[in-house]
């Protein structure tokens, strides 16, 4: 998952030290738009991912960092690949 996230332009993610979550920096997308929607923080981008990519992530603001999102990798590799592909496609719609 870390490699997949880092392959998406504008996303950066460090390898986690434990658990089954990653914390990805998505702040480079803040200020971008999709239609009348403005991405202005982790709450906005998590809503965007849910609605446009059908991928559920957790806003980083819940963990003290609004520039990040939290993703679980406690699922199949196929589901991870599909989710990352959907996220990348959705992010490509932002301007």
Secondary structure, DSSP 4 states (H G I P E B T S, - for coil): -HHHHHTSTT-EEPPPSSTTEEEEE-GGGTT-EETTEE--SHHHHHHHIIIII----EEGGGGT-TTEEEEE--S-HHHHHHHHHHHHHHHTT--
